[in-house]
Amino acid sequence: METYPYYIAYIILLIAGSVIGLLLLIRIWRLRAVPGVYGLILSIICAMEWSLTYVLEIVRTNTAEKILWAKLEYFGISYVALGMFIFTLHYSGHGDWLTSTRRILLASFAGLCVLAALTNDLHGQIWADVQLTNNLSFGPLNVTHGQSFFFVVAFQYILITVITILFFQIAMRGQSLYQSQARIMLAGMAFPWLANAMYVSGLNPLPALDLTPIALSLSNLFLSISFLRYRFMDLQPVAHNSVFNAMEDGVVILDYKERIVDINPVGTFIFQNTGNLIGHEIATLLPKWREWQTANPQGEINQEISIELAGEPLIFKLRTTSVIDQNGRRSGRVLLINDITEQKRAHEQISEASRLKSQLLASFGHDLRSPLGAIIGYAEMIQDGSFGYISAEQGKATAEILDSANQLLSFINNLVGQAQIETGKVVLKEYPFNVEEVIGPLLSTLNFHAHKKGLALIEYIDPALPKKLIGDQFWLRQIVMNLVHNAVKFTETGSVTVRFIKKDKAQWAIQVIDTGAGIPEDAQKRVFEAFEQVNSAEASKQSGFGLGLSIVAKLASIMNGKIDLKSEAGKGSMFTVILPLKEYIEP
């Protein structure tokens, strides 16, 4: 039997391609649950089926059998490109386009191609004429194609064109890893284009042989190598689906037209929609969406929304993040929706507890001030001899009573002050005053504490400071008292200096300088927080609630001023309260 040597070589290539396809199937089959992989599996099976039936067409010597195998080739011919198309859509992120209806339509059209081939004897639309190539029984059939054949070719070309375009887009615009992968796949798509074009145009260097099965096998090989090497489809989509579906927050993906292209199960539950939300505009779920966009035309949306679930109103936080394309334009949005109901309730409970605490402290302070006032008043009268002569021991005891009572009163004043600040009840009552009036009433108490520790209490008033200022004497005294008391408490030797100075035309300042232990740099910000104290050996010896400096800082802020601290461990501290200079002009 006469044969052409290249027929044998081509049969070997077809069988080798089928063996490679089988090995690829074994590797890929375990990943069949990955989105889109079923398309690659279908393409490999179809390429194998086409190759093997083409082998049988070539080797069979009976013309009727050759025609039968040629007809069966159309199972592979009709579905191989469709399998690649499915795989590519998922790979490129367009898998949602493949709705059930579209899958059925594509499969049905491919099925019509198969049916047309199987029934060709009735209409002759696939092959108008069939002959043996070179009048040899061993070899492929030489056919003259009918009109329907070109519809089959057009269907395949449309699918392959879309595949090529998608791979080209990813290869040009993707990230470096996906660029490399897409370029390998794009290179693989060149084979079917070249082979089928040569076959259909008649420019085939091997007469009557269709090189397309080999070309498609090579394409599948390139796709599979890239797929298995980079593990894109078995990592990224699986990871995406696992994370996306397992998230406790609702996630909605929108395209550039604000249409829903994906939504996770939590998002579906939040919106209580059991239908297919894909393709719907987000405004159908969120009636105020347009209003939010108008309020934030260029920025992201950050809103609290209330949704009733199972008869219970829940509060959700909705935030958006833009998806930016390679040209810097917004191509979509990601909506994150998380339930903050418990957080809101906890915040409300904390606010209510804080309000009750502040109310309790205010009432507590008011109730204690009266008996403390009596204790201090009578102790001072005893010390002044209003009730007769007192011995040195009695004087010493009375001084201790006064000291303890004044310390307790200071604590109470701070607690009440903190409560008033937290509840926003600090109202400044600004009147003209002499600077001496601020320090004067405090001198006896402050001097007592300083002299008790052997410290010098130095007072300085800047001559450049106006004689009269406008301010709230009560809260200014509170500032001076807390700063001096704090300085005395943490100074063992040396002095404490209180200075009232004019900083510039618009500001004046109260400075308290001590020669005490100083404050480490890492603790200098914390000392202005409520109930915070420096952790040091000196601090552990002292009593207190850690409120004094916090109140000073907050009062300075309320007065439109600020507090500055300069300190070094072991070298003392200087606190400066800077306030607006409001000079009183005599009428």
ABEGO torsion letter per residue (X at the ends): XBBBAAAAAAAAAAAAAAAAAAAAAAAAAAAAABBGAAAAAAAAAAAAAAAAAAAAAAABABAAAAAAAAAAAAAAAAAAAAAAAAAAAAAAGAAAABBAAAAAAAAAAAAAAAAAAAAAAAAGAABABBBBBGGBABEBBBBBBBAAAAAAAAAAAAAAAAAAAAAAAAAAABBAAAAAAAAAAAAAAAAAAAAAAAAAAGABABBGBBAAAAAAAAAAAAAAAAAAAAGAAAAAAAAAAAAAAABABBBBBBBAAGBBABBBAAAAAAAGBABBABGBBAAAABAAAAAAAAABAABBBBBBBBBBBGGBBBBBBBBBBBBBBAAGBBAEBBBBBBBAAAAAAAAAAAAAAAAAAAAAAAAAAAAAAAAAAAAAAAAAAAAAGAAEBBBAAAAAAAAAAAAAAAAAAAAAAAAAAAAAAAAGABBBBBBBBBAAAAAAAAAAAAAAAAAAAGBBBBBBBBAABBABBBBBAAAAAAAAAAAAAAAAAABABEBBBBBBBBABAABBBBBBBBABAEBBAAAAAAAABBGBBBBBAAAAABBEAGAAAAAAAAAAAAAGBBBBBBBBBGAEBBBBBBBBBBBBBBX
